[in-house]
Amino acid sequence: MSQGAKHGIELEGALWFHKDDQKFLGLDRIKLLEKIDELGSITKAAKAVGISYKNAWDLVNMINNLAEKPLVERVTGGRGGGGTTLTPYGKEVVKQYGVLQEEHRKFLENLEGRLGDTASLYQLLRRISMKVSARNVLSGTITSITRGPVNAEVILTLTGGAPLVAVITNGAVDNLALREGGSAYAIIKASSVMVGTDLHDAKISARNVMCGTVVKVIEGAVSTEIDVEVGGGNTISAVITHESGTTLGLKVGGHACTLFKASSVILGVS
């Protein structure tokens, strides 16, 4: 956009429909639906948008499961022997997305024109990003992907050099287009994080053990929230029982280790 080029910063936005706290429809999935509508075949549609047949069906099944009514349906018989097509509801959803996308584009163009000096905005966005990363959303670089028959082990090297191990399905690796050297972020629920002390030499089954300094303790009647700074600007939050927090004697400034299973890590990409 010309306005963005003038200011040295350009606005981009992804328009998503969410349902039940899950991403439901975005531009990539809309393009798949459009190709299904155009070509009448999920095989041809998958090839046209550059994904595998299996991934295309996984997306279609997910979309249909989350939608109030199916957006895609199989068609049997007919001159071509059957195929795949959009339902009338699916066609309407695609049309509505197009309208919203155009309004979204106009909104971003208008906002770009009002930004003015973007240096302070850039600094603000960096600070916001750091705060987000401190809530168990940890960014890093993929240094290893080892596939098994069903699942894959992905090692993410975080800022500061600490490795983080995730185990996800091979399908997820393909859907996210994960590759060694690429960027990704790891999400770990605070309730999935265990906390201990003096665990450097302990033999445990959890693949991820990150130790550091306790920077926050919030005690509740039932649960206690613990924040542990583990280096590289990364902070891990854990929610444990109040009794466990008392037994461990965790205090701000003290030493603690966070533990979480590789299977508890969710990976995402921008």
Secondary structure by P-SEA (a helix, b strand, c coil): caaaaaacbbbbbbbbbbccccccccaaaaaaaaaaaacccaaaaaaaacccaaaaaaaaaaaaaacccccbbbbccccccbbbbbcaaaaaaaaaaaaaaaaaaaaaaaaaaacccaaaaaaaaaaaaaaaaaccbbbbbbccccccccbbbbbbbcccbbbbbbbbcaaaaaaacccccccbbbbbbccccccccccccccccccbbbbbbbcbbbbcccbbbbbbbccccbbbbbbbcaaaaaaacccccccbbbbbcccccccccc
